[in-house]
Amino acid sequence: MTRDELVSRTRQLIDEGDRLIAQPSLGAMQLWLQLSDDLLASAWGSMDRYHLAWLMVGKPKAIVRGRAMTPDEEAAYVREVATQKTAALRMSLDAVDRQRMPFVGETGGGLGDGTPETRPDPGLDRAPDRAGLPPDPTLADRLAEARRRAEAHCDHGERRAPRPDRMQR
């Protein structure tokens, strides 16, 4: 999938999420959730239960158990889930479009107009959060100094006096 395709499909899903918030439909939400889950999994990898719980997607605040939801409860549930999932889609769009983060299965596209000024340097092998930062020539010296200072304190966790036998249980 190209970057342009991911951006386009994510924007479509965000628009559909906004429509669901305005006009809630449980069936439409279920299809939309499946499509958005598939897109996010293909772009960023599958999410385990921890990630989904962290995002709180699909976890309504007022869970109805043991009976069918009333139309008002169903509409509120659809709005709540659509709001949460649309927020997750907006974060994904921001990451891929504005922050230019690499994603799983990226096949190119959308990385500038192809001129040497806008193409990324293929020789760069930096983490995304360090991209574009100038190299720090003093980093190695500062790191060695920090390690030397830490060595002076390596015995701080050790006991200083033996414990008497009667104090031990």
Secondary structure as GFF3:
##gff-version 3
##sequence-region A 1 169
A	DSSP	alpha_helix	3	22	.	.	.	ID=ss1
A	DSSP	alpha_helix	26	44	.	.	.	ID=ss2
A	DSSP	alpha_helix	49	55	.	.	.	ID=ss3
A	DSSP	alpha_helix	71	93	.	.	.	ID=ss4
A	DSSP	pi_helix	94	98	.	.	.	ID=ss5
A	DSSP	three_ten_helix	128	130	.	.	.	ID=ss6
A	DSSP	alpha_helix	139	151	.	.	.	ID=ss7
A	DSSP	three_ten_helix	165	167	.	.	.	ID=ss8
###
